[in-house]
Amino acid sequence: MADQADPSPIITIERHILDEQTFHPEATGTLTNILYDLALAGKVIASKTARAGLAEILGLTGDINIQGEKVMKLDRFADLTITRLTDHTGRLAGLASEENAAFMPIPDKYPMGKYLLVFDPLDGSSNVDFNMPVGTIFGIYRRVKESGPVDESEFFQPGRNLVAAGYIAYGTSTMFVYTAGHGVHGFTLDPSVGEFLLSHPNIAIPKAKYFSVNLGYQLYWSLGVQRYTEYLQGHESDIKGLSLRYIGTLVSDFHRNLLAGGVFYYPADSKDPKARTGKLRLLYEAAPLAFIAEQAGGYASDGRGPILDITPDSLHQRTPLFIGNRDLVMKVEDFIRGLDD
């Protein structure tokens, strides 16, 4: 009987993250453990999103978050889950969440670490009531100071300073996608064993197929962005028109375009006072996804320059976002430079 070839190894997220440490001889394992803490948080949140109606966590809490938005019950659950799984480990010095007005220092009773965690606990949470996909976005920075109490200003770092970033997509399956600066890797949760297994190694954005944007706001965009949208549809264009795909959950739209190729954008909006300088949050959404896009061969811009070069001046600073295939994002910069500036 002929020898059978060894089957492909099963690579868990824990094994993969540990292997990533070899790129950093000076690594202590702290960053590895933070990433695994977030993977555990993803499992817990996934278990609730999968049975949200039965668990009576659909709908609103009655509270308003710092963004002036009504807080979904599942938002609150996700926020607390991530906080409670990371604030006591001695790995973090502070956390900042889209759901909270101020950053969260580590309680005095717990040891303080060297990293800062920023996160959007449940992107697209309004979609949960309609059984549509949602996600978690996170970024990890090193502290600016060596020791002592954390200051809010330590969170005001450009995305270039990120040491790791990722997202967890909760849909027909749950995926954990992350980069620690050496490529982008995706893991799918196998519910039968309760573990994330490597399913998408070394993700690279392919040739664009889709563009993702809410065309309902097109009348309120600048002329440059309107002409760019026509360009993507094939009007007076050097490209074949792309297909429109838009879910309304940033993680889901970005994830599809990361795997299939395309561009997502949320421009400034002259109609909405909150979106006149952009609507998406630089710290919690745009910068982490920009870091991932660049590691996958893509690019993210605010329409005039790299998202990763913007230093925030507040925890909840907003920005326009164009993200995906490098050539398409650079093209919108050309349109804006030529028609809006």
SVG drawing of the C-alpha trace seen along z (x, -y; Angstrom):
<svg xmlns="http://www.w3.org/2000/svg" viewBox="-36 -74 52 76">
<polyline fill="none" stroke="black" stroke-width="0.4" points="0.0,0.0 1.4,-3.3 2.4,-5.8 -0.2,-8.4 1.1,-12.0 0.8,-13.7 -2.3,-15.8 -1.9,-19.5 -1.3,-20.5 -4.1,-22.0 -2.9,-25.5 -4.8,-27.0 -4.8,-30.7 -2.7,-30.2 0.0,-28.3 0.0,-30.8 0.4,-33.8 3.2,-32.0 4.9,-31.4 4.6,-35.1 6.8,-35.8 9.8,-34.4 9.8,-37.7 10.5,-39.5 13.5,-37.9 13.0,-40.5 9.3,-39.5 8.2,-38.6 4.9,-37.0 2.8,-39.8 1.4,-40.9 0.8,-37.2 -1.4,-36.9 -3.3,-40.1 -4.2,-38.8 -5.3,-35.5 -7.4,-37.3 -9.2,-39.1 -9.7,-35.8 -11.4,-34.5 -13.5,-37.7 -14.5,-37.0 -15.7,-33.5 -17.8,-34.9 -19.4,-37.6 -20.0,-35.2 -22.0,-32.9 -24.3,-35.8 -24.7,-37.2 -25.7,-33.7 -28.6,-33.5 -29.3,-37.2 -33.0,-36.9 -33.2,-34.0 -30.8,-35.7 -33.0,-38.8 -30.2,-41.2 -31.6,-42.6 -32.7,-46.2 -31.7,-49.3 -30.5,-49.9 -32.1,-53.3 -28.6,-54.9 -26.8,-57.3 -23.1,-56.8 -20.4,-59.5 -21.2,-59.5 -24.8,-60.6 -26.1,-57.2 -28.5,-54.9 -26.6,-52.1 -27.6,-48.6 -27.8,-45.9 -25.3,-43.8 -23.0,-46.8 -22.9,-47.0 -22.3,-43.3 -19.4,-43.3 -17.8,-46.3 -17.9,-44.7 -16.7,-41.4 -13.6,-42.8 -12.9,-45.1 -13.3,-42.3 -11.2,-39.8 -8.3,-42.3 -8.1,-44.8 -6.8,-42.5 -4.0,-40.6 -1.1,-42.9 -0.6,-43.3 -2.4,-46.6 -1.9,-50.0 -5.3,-51.4 -8.2,-50.8 -10.3,-53.1 -13.6,-52.1 -15.9,-53.8 -18.7,-53.3 -17.1,-55.3 -16.4,-59.0 -13.1,-58.7 -10.4,-56.1 -10.3,-53.3 -7.2,-53.1 -6.3,-49.8 -7.9,-49.5 -5.4,-50.1 -5.8,-46.5 -4.4,-45.1 -0.8,-45.2 -0.1,-47.7 1.3,-46.6 3.0,-48.3 0.3,-48.2 -2.8,-50.3 -5.9,-48.7 -8.4,-50.6 -11.5,-49.0 -15.0,-49.2 -16.8,-46.5 -19.6,-45.9 -19.4,-47.6 -22.8,-47.6 -24.8,-46.6 -28.0,-48.1 -27.9,-45.2 -28.3,-42.6 -32.0,-43.0 -32.2,-42.0 -29.9,-39.0 -27.1,-40.7 -23.4,-40.5 -21.5,-42.6 -18.0,-42.8 -15.3,-43.9 -12.3,-46.1 -9.2,-46.5 -5.8,-48.1 -2.8,-47.7 -0.2,-50.4 2.8,-50.5 2.7,-53.0 4.5,-56.3 5.7,-56.6 7.8,-53.9 5.8,-53.9 3.4,-55.8 -0.3,-56.6 -1.6,-56.6 -2.4,-59.9 -5.1,-60.4 -2.5,-61.9 -0.8,-58.5 -3.7,-57.2 -3.1,-60.0 -0.7,-58.1 -0.8,-57.7 -1.7,-54.3 1.9,-53.9 2.6,-53.2 0.3,-50.2 2.0,-47.0 -1.1,-44.8 -4.6,-45.3 -7.5,-43.1 -11.2,-42.4 -13.6,-39.7 -16.4,-39.2 -19.6,-37.5 -21.7,-36.1 -22.5,-32.7 -19.2,-31.8 -17.0,-33.7 -13.6,-34.9 -10.7,-36.4 -8.4,-38.4 -5.2,-40.1 -1.8,-41.4 1.2,-42.0 3.1,-43.6 4.1,-40.4 1.2,-39.8 -2.5,-39.4 -4.0,-36.0 -7.5,-34.8 -8.9,-32.2 -12.4,-30.6 -14.0,-29.5 -14.8,-25.8 -17.8,-25.5 -17.3,-21.8 -14.0,-22.2 -14.4,-25.9 -11.2,-27.0 -10.1,-29.4 -8.3,-27.5 -6.1,-29.0 -8.2,-29.2 -6.8,-32.3 -3.0,-32.5 -1.1,-35.5 -4.1,-37.4 -3.4,-39.7 -6.0,-41.9 -6.7,-40.7 -7.7,-42.7 -10.8,-44.8 -14.3,-43.4 -16.5,-45.6 -17.0,-49.1 -18.9,-49.6 -20.6,-52.8 -24.0,-54.1 -25.1,-55.7 -28.1,-57.2 -25.8,-60.1 -24.3,-60.8 -25.9,-64.2 -24.2,-65.4 -20.6,-64.4 -18.1,-66.7 -17.7,-67.0 -14.5,-65.0 -16.1,-62.1 -19.2,-62.1 -17.0,-62.0 -14.9,-59.2 -18.1,-57.2 -19.0,-57.6 -15.4,-56.5 -15.9,-53.3 -19.1,-52.6 -17.3,-52.8 -18.3,-56.3 -15.5,-57.9 -13.2,-55.4 -10.1,-53.3 -11.6,-50.4 -14.5,-48.1 -17.3,-49.2 -17.2,-47.5 -20.2,-45.8 -21.8,-47.6 -21.9,-45.6 -22.8,-47.3 -23.9,-45.8 -23.7,-48.8 -21.3,-47.1 -17.8,-48.4 -16.1,-45.1 -18.2,-43.1 -17.8,-45.4 -14.0,-45.6 -13.7,-41.9 -15.4,-41.1 -13.2,-43.5 -10.1,-42.3 -10.8,-38.8 -12.4,-39.6 -10.8,-42.9 -12.5,-46.3 -12.8,-49.7 -15.0,-50.8 -15.5,-54.5 -17.5,-56.7 -16.8,-60.3 -17.6,-63.5 -21.3,-64.4 -22.5,-68.0 -26.0,-67.0 -25.1,-65.4 -23.4,-67.7 -21.7,-64.7 -20.2,-63.7 -19.1,-67.0 -15.5,-66.0 -16.2,-62.3 -18.1,-59.9 -15.9,-56.9 -13.7,-57.0 -10.0,-57.3 -8.8,-55.6 -11.2,-52.7 -12.1,-51.9 -10.1,-53.7 -6.5,-53.3 -6.7,-49.6 -8.3,-48.7 -5.8,-50.9 -3.0,-48.9 -4.5,-45.7 -5.1,-46.9 -1.5,-48.1 -0.2,-44.7 -2.4,-43.0 -1.0,-45.2 -3.8,-47.8 -4.1,-51.4 -6.3,-53.7 -6.8,-57.4 -8.9,-60.3 -9.0,-61.5 -5.9,-63.6 -3.3,-61.4 -2.7,-58.2 -4.9,-57.4 -1.9,-55.9 -0.1,-59.2 -2.9,-61.1 -2.3,-61.8 -5.6,-62.1 -6.1,-65.0 -9.1,-63.4 -10.3,-59.9 -13.4,-60.2 -12.0,-62.1 -13.8,-61.3 -12.4,-61.0 -13.5,-60.3 -12.3,-56.8 -11.4,-55.3 -9.9,-51.8 -9.0,-48.9 -7.0,-48.3 -4.1,-50.8 -4.7,-52.0 -8.4,-52.7 -7.7,-54.6 -5.0,-56.7 -7.4,-57.5 -9.8,-59.2 -7.0,-61.3 -6.5,-62.5 -10.2,-63.3 -10.3,-65.3 -7.0,-67.1 -8.3,-68.0 -11.8,-69.0 -12.2,-69.9 -8.9,-71.5"/>
</svg>
